[in-house]
């Protein structure tokens, strides 16, 4: 919690002042006390309350004054607020290792299916953009609410050599900047940022490690300066498996291998490892989270769980009215109890 007018908290000093005045008045009454001969008469004139009950109005009154003092300082709290205009950039790894068959039928097919279901589940929600990366990164579809165009783009995914995770993140930042003025593009001054996170996030789905281009941690720092969170997903197992892609999934440019007679590309066994430490550092640097998915079901679960993380952002809300209302209620309760318990009593015969 923070305060817009912290100096107003000095008003709480009125509470000890009230106690000082009360004690002074009590001493004066004691010096002016009237002597009586009948204790029974005095007891019958006093309200029928226990010692601790008599202190309830005073305690409520003091608590009410304290709340009013805090309210006068204009407290602000950080609260989660749904972000209806969120932007999501989905960066998909299309390197050659995505042909690995450790995930049935292969990683690229499973990833494409999971991405399609994720995009379909967000229909009518945040804008989604699609970036693919192998040796370089490319913006396949700018952020849009046109679900059908995103699904059509997924149907044409092909794999190629290399893995440029850092470049994919920078490309995603620039795509976000095109539709969100609060996010500066790469190469521009990101400014001083602000409270909380931007209403945009990047999901990086990869099965390997960065092999070329910008260092992923450098790109993560660029995202963090712009308050853009990056959520990373490490996909695939660590078990060696044949890499087999259909003709439609394989971009043969720059590869030494070839296609079999059945229209498939078989490049032996995949033994590349996911760089989990690097993916975790990316998430930690930007305020996102890392997820591990060894099969299609785990990948789908990871994607389905993410929107709740980045479509809700924290904003500062002025809570002075709540404190003022609470203080007023406590003071009113204190006065009401005091008047009720000190009302004139009808003498008993």
C-alpha positions as CSV (number, residue, x, y, z in Angstrom):
1,X,0.0,0.0,0.0
2,X,1.2,3.5,-0.8
3,X,-0.1,7.0,0.1
4,X,-0.7,10.0,-2.2
5,X,-0.6,12.4,0.8
6,X,1.6,10.6,3.4
7,X,1.9,13.8,5.5
8,X,-1.8,13.5,6.3
9,X,-0.9,10.6,8.5
10,X,0.2,13.1,11.1
11,X,-3.5,13.6,11.8
12,X,-3.4,10.4,13.8
13,X,-1.6,12.4,16.5
14,X,-5.1,13.7,17.5
15,X,-5.7,10.4,19.2
16,X,-3.1,10.7,22.0
17,X,-4.2,14.4,22.3
18,X,-7.7,13.2,23.0
19,X,-6.5,10.8,25.7
20,X,-4.5,13.6,27.3
21,X,-7.5,15.9,27.4
22,X,-9.6,13.1,28.8
23,X,-7.2,12.3,31.6
24,X,-7.0,16.0,32.5
25,X,-10.8,16.2,32.7
26,X,-10.9,13.1,34.8
27,X,-8.5,14.5,37.3
28,X,-10.5,17.7,37.6
29,X,-13.7,15.7,38.2
30,X,-11.9,13.8,41.0
31,X,-11.0,17.0,42.8
32,X,-14.5,18.3,42.5
33,X,-16.1,15.0,43.7
34,X,-19.1,15.2,46.0
35,X,-19.0,13.0,49.1
36,X,-22.0,10.8,49.7
37,X,-22.9,8.6,52.6
38,X,-24.7,5.8,50.8
39,X,-22.6,3.6,48.4
40,X,-25.8,1.7,47.5
41,X,-27.3,5.0,46.3
42,X,-24.3,5.6,44.0
43,X,-24.4,2.1,42.6
44,X,-28.0,2.3,41.8
45,X,-27.4,5.5,39.8
46,X,-24.6,4.1,37.7
47,X,-25.3,2.3,34.4
48,X,-25.3,-1.5,34.7
49,X,-22.1,-2.2,32.8
50,X,-19.0,-4.2,33.4
51,X,-15.6,-2.5,33.3
52,X,-14.6,-3.8,29.8
53,X,-18.0,-3.0,28.4
54,X,-17.5,0.7,29.3
55,X,-14.3,0.7,27.2
56,X,-16.0,-0.5,24.0
57,X,-17.2,2.9,22.8
58,X,-13.8,4.5,23.4
59,X,-12.1,1.7,21.5
60,X,-14.5,2.0,18.6
61,X,-14.0,5.8,18.6
62,X,-10.2,5.5,18.5
63,X,-10.3,2.9,15.7
64,X,-12.6,5.2,13.7
65,X,-10.3,8.1,14.1
66,X,-7.3,6.0,13.0
67,X,-9.2,4.9,9.8
68,X,-10.1,8.5,9.0
69,X,-6.4,9.5,9.4
70,X,-5.3,6.8,7.0
71,X,-8.1,7.7,4.6
72,X,-6.9,11.3,4.7
73,X,-3.5,10.2,3.4
74,X,-5.2,8.8,0.2
75,X,-4.0,5.2,0.4
76,X,-3.6,3.3,-2.9
77,X,-3.7,-0.5,-3.2
78,X,-2.5,-2.7,-6.1
79,X,-5.5,-4.8,-7.2
80,X,-5.9,-7.3,-10.1
81,X,-8.0,-5.8,-12.9
82,X,-9.2,-7.8,-16.0
83,X,-7.5,-6.5,-19.2
84,X,-10.0,-6.8,-22.0
85,X,-7.6,-5.3,-24.6
86,X,-4.7,-7.7,-23.9
87,X,-2.3,-8.6,-26.7
88,X,-0.7,-12.0,-26.9
89,X,2.2,-12.9,-29.2
90,X,2.6,-16.6,-29.7
91,X,6.2,-17.4,-30.8
92,X,6.5,-21.0,-32.1
93,X,9.7,-22.8,-32.7
94,X,9.9,-24.2,-36.2
95,X,13.5,-25.5,-36.1
96,X,14.3,-28.9,-37.6
97,X,14.2,-30.7,-34.2
98,X,10.4,-30.0,-34.1
99,X,10.3,-33.0,-36.5
100,X,11.2,-35.3,-33.6
101,X,8.7,-38.1,-33.2
102,X,9.1,-38.4,-29.4
103,X,5.7,-36.7,-29.4
104,X,3.1,-38.4,-31.7
105,X,3.1,-37.9,-34.6
106,X,5.9,-35.3,-34.3
107,X,6.5,-32.2,-32.3
108,X,5.5,-29.7,-34.9
109,X,2.2,-31.3,-35.6
110,X,1.4,-31.5,-31.8
111,X,2.4,-27.9,-31.3
112,X,0.3,-26.7,-34.3
113,X,-2.7,-28.5,-32.9
114,X,-2.3,-27.2,-29.4
115,X,-1.7,-23.6,-30.7
116,X,-4.9,-23.9,-32.8
117,X,-7.0,-25.0,-29.8
118,X,-5.5,-22.2,-27.7
119,X,-6.3,-19.6,-30.4
120,X,-9.8,-21.0,-30.8
121,X,-10.4,-20.8,-27.0
122,X,-9.6,-17.1,-27.1
123,X,-12.0,-16.3,-29.8
124,X,-13.6,-12.9,-29.1
125,X,-11.0,-12.2,-26.4
126,X,-7.5,-10.6,-26.6
127,X,-5.7,-9.9,-29.8
128,X,-3.3,-12.6,-30.8
129,X,-0.3,-12.5,-33.1
130,X,1.8,-15.3,-34.5
131,X,5.7,-15.4,-34.8
132,X,7.7,-18.3,-36.0
133,X,11.4,-18.8,-35.6
134,X,14.1,-21.1,-36.8
135,X,17.4,-19.6,-38.0
136,X,15.5,-16.2,-38.1
137,X,12.2,-15.0,-36.7
138,X,9.3,-13.7,-38.8
139,X,6.0,-12.2,-37.9
140,X,3.5,-14.5,-39.5
141,X,0.3,-12.8,-38.4
142,X,0.2,-9.3,-36.7
143,X,-1.9,-9.1,-33.5
144,X,-5.5,-9.5,-34.6
145,X,-8.9,-10.7,-33.4
146,X,-9.4,-12.6,-36.6
147,X,-9.2,-16.1,-35.4
148,X,-9.7,-17.7,-38.8
149,X,-6.6,-15.9,-40.3
150,X,-4.5,-17.2,-37.4
151,X,-5.7,-20.8,-37.9
152,X,-5.0,-20.6,-41.6
153,X,-1.5,-19.4,-40.9
154,X,-0.9,-22.4,-38.6
155,X,-1.7,-24.8,-41.4
156,X,1.3,-23.6,-43.4
157,X,4.1,-24.1,-40.8
158,X,7.3,-25.6,-42.1
159,X,10.6,-26.4,-40.3
160,X,14.1,-25.1,-41.1
161,X,17.5,-25.0,-39.6
162,X,18.5,-23.0,-36.5
163,X,16.8,-21.7,-33.4
164,X,16.7,-17.9,-32.8
165,X,14.8,-17.5,-29.5
166,X,16.2,-14.1,-28.7
167,X,15.3,-12.7,-32.2
168,X,11.8,-14.2,-31.8
169,X,11.2,-12.2,-28.6
170,X,12.4,-8.9,-30.2
171,X,10.2,-9.5,-33.2
172,X,7.3,-10.1,-30.9
173,X,8.0,-6.9,-29.0
174,X,7.9,-4.9,-32.3
175,X,4.7,-6.5,-33.2
176,X,3.1,-5.5,-29.9
177,X,4.4,-2.0,-30.3
178,X,2.6,-1.7,-33.6
179,X,-0.8,-2.0,-31.8
180,X,0.0,-0.9,-28.3
181,X,1.4,2.7,-28.0
182,X,2.4,2.1,-24.4
183,X,5.1,-0.4,-25.6
184,X,8.1,1.1,-27.3
185,X,9.6,-0.8,-30.2
186,X,13.1,-2.3,-30.0
187,X,15.7,0.3,-30.6
188,X,13.6,3.1,-29.1
189,X,13.8,4.5,-25.6
190,X,11.4,2.4,-23.5
191,X,10.9,5.2,-21.0
192,X,10.6,4.9,-17.3
193,X,7.9,2.2,-17.5
194,X,5.1,2.3,-14.9
195,X,3.3,0.4,-12.3
196,X,2.5,-3.2,-12.9
197,X,2.8,-4.9,-16.3
198,X,1.8,-3.9,-19.8
199,X,-1.4,-5.4,-21.2
200,X,0.6,-7.6,-23.5
201,X,2.5,-10.8,-23.2
202,X,4.7,-13.2,-25.2
203,X,4.5,-17.0,-25.2
204,X,7.7,-18.7,-26.4
205,X,7.2,-22.4,-27.3
206,X,10.5,-24.1,-28.0
207,X,12.1,-27.6,-27.9
208,X,15.8,-26.6,-27.9
209,X,18.3,-23.9,-27.2
210,X,19.3,-20.6,-28.9
211,X,21.8,-21.3,-31.6
212,X,22.1,-17.9,-33.4
213,X,21.1,-14.3,-33.3
214,X,20.4,-12.2,-30.3
215,X,21.1,-13.7,-26.8
216,X,17.7,-14.6,-25.2
217,X,18.7,-12.9,-21.9
218,X,19.4,-9.6,-23.8
219,X,16.0,-9.9,-25.4
220,X,14.4,-10.7,-22.0
221,X,15.8,-7.5,-20.6
222,X,14.4,-5.5,-23.5
223,X,11.0,-7.0,-22.7
224,X,11.3,-6.3,-19.0
225,X,12.1,-2.6,-19.7
226,X,8.8,-2.4,-21.5
227,X,6.9,-4.3,-18.8
228,X,6.1,-7.1,-21.2
229,X,6.0,-10.5,-19.6
230,X,7.4,-13.6,-21.4
231,X,6.0,-17.0,-20.6
232,X,8.2,-19.9,-21.8
233,X,7.3,-23.5,-22.6
234,X,9.9,-26.2,-23.0
235,X,8.4,-28.9,-25.3
236,X,9.4,-32.4,-25.9
237,X,11.2,-35.2,-24.0
238,X,14.9,-35.8,-23.6
239,X,14.7,-39.2,-25.2
240,X,16.4,-39.6,-28.7
241,X,13.8,-40.1,-31.4
242,X,13.7,-40.1,-35.2
243,X,13.0,-36.8,-36.8
244,X,10.4,-37.3,-39.5
245,X,8.4,-34.6,-41.2
246,X,5.9,-34.7,-44.1
247,X,6.7,-33.0,-47.3
248,X,4.3,-30.1,-46.4
249,X,6.1,-29.5,-43.1
250,X,9.7,-29.4,-44.4
251,X,11.5,-26.5,-45.9
252,X,14.3,-28.2,-47.8
253,X,16.4,-25.0,-48.3
254,X,19.8,-25.3,-46.7
255,X,19.4,-28.9,-45.6
256,X,21.8,-31.6,-46.7
257,X,19.2,-34.3,-46.3
258,X,16.4,-35.2,-48.7
259,X,13.0,-36.7,-49.0
260,X,12.1,-40.3,-49.2
261,X,9.9,-41.8,-51.8
262,X,6.9,-41.5,-49.5
263,X,7.1,-37.7,-49.3
264,X,8.8,-37.7,-45.8
265,X,12.0,-36.2,-44.5
266,X,14.0,-38.5,-42.1
267,X,17.0,-36.9,-40.5
268,X,18.0,-39.6,-38.1
269,X,17.5,-39.2,-34.3
270,X,17.0,-36.0,-32.3
271,X,19.3,-35.7,-29.3
272,X,19.1,-31.9,-28.7
273,X,18.3,-30.9,-25.1
274,X,15.9,-28.1,-24.0
275,X,17.8,-25.2,-22.4
276,X,15.6,-25.1,-19.3
277,X,17.9,-22.7,-17.3
278,X,17.8,-20.2,-20.1
279,X,14.0,-20.4,-20.4
280,X,13.6,-20.0,-16.7
281,X,15.8,-17.0,-16.6
282,X,13.8,-15.4,-19.4
283,X,10.6,-15.9,-17.4
284,X,12.1,-14.7,-14.2
285,X,13.6,-11.5,-15.8
286,X,10.3,-10.5,-17.3
287,X,7.9,-11.6,-14.6
288,X,6.5,-14.5,-16.5
289,X,6.7,-18.2,-15.8
290,X,8.3,-21.3,-17.2
291,X,6.3,-24.5,-18.1
292,X,7.5,-27.9,-19.0
293,X,5.5,-30.1,-21.5
294,X,6.7,-33.5,-22.5
295,X,3.6,-34.5,-24.5
296,X,0.7,-33.0,-26.3
297,X,-1.6,-33.1,-23.3
298,X,0.8,-31.3,-21.1
299,X,1.4,-28.7,-23.8
300,X,-2.3,-28.1,-24.1
301,X,-2.7,-27.8,-20.3
302,X,0.2,-25.3,-20.2
303,X,-1.3,-23.1,-22.9
304,X,-4.8,-23.3,-21.4
305,X,-3.6,-22.1,-18.0
306,X,-1.7,-19.1,-19.3
307,X,-4.5,-16.6,-20.1
308,X,-5.4,-16.2,-16.5
309,X,-1.9,-15.0,-15.8
310,X,-1.6,-12.2,-18.4
311,X,-5.2,-11.1,-19.1
312,X,-5.3,-9.9,-15.4
313,X,-3.0,-7.0,-14.6
314,X,-2.4,-5.0,-11.4
315,X,-3.4,-1.4,-11.2
316,X,-3.3,1.1,-8.3
317,X,-6.7,2.0,-7.0
318,X,-7.5,4.8,-4.5
319,X,-9.0,3.2,-1.4
320,X,-9.5,6.5,0.6
321,X,-13.3,6.2,0.4
322,X,-13.3,2.7,2.0
323,X,-11.2,3.9,4.9
324,X,-13.3,7.0,5.4
325,X,-16.5,5.0,5.3
326,X,-15.1,2.5,7.8
327,X,-14.0,5.2,10.1
328,X,-17.4,6.9,10.0
329,X,-19.2,3.7,10.8
330,X,-17.0,3.0,13.8
331,X,-17.4,6.5,15.2
332,X,-21.2,6.3,14.7
333,X,-21.2,2.9,16.5
334,X,-19.2,4.4,19.4
335,X,-21.5,7.3,19.8
336,X,-24.6,5.2,19.6
337,X,-23.4,2.7,22.2
338,X,-22.3,5.5,24.5
339,X,-25.7,7.2,24.3
340,X,-27.5,3.9,24.8
341,X,-25.6,2.8,27.8
342,X,-25.6,6.3,29.4
343,X,-29.3,6.9,28.9
344,X,-31.3,8.0,32.0
345,X,-32.5,5.0,34.0
346,X,-35.8,4.8,35.7
347,X,-35.2,4.3,39.4
348,X,-36.5,1.2,40.9
349,X,-38.8,1.3,43.9
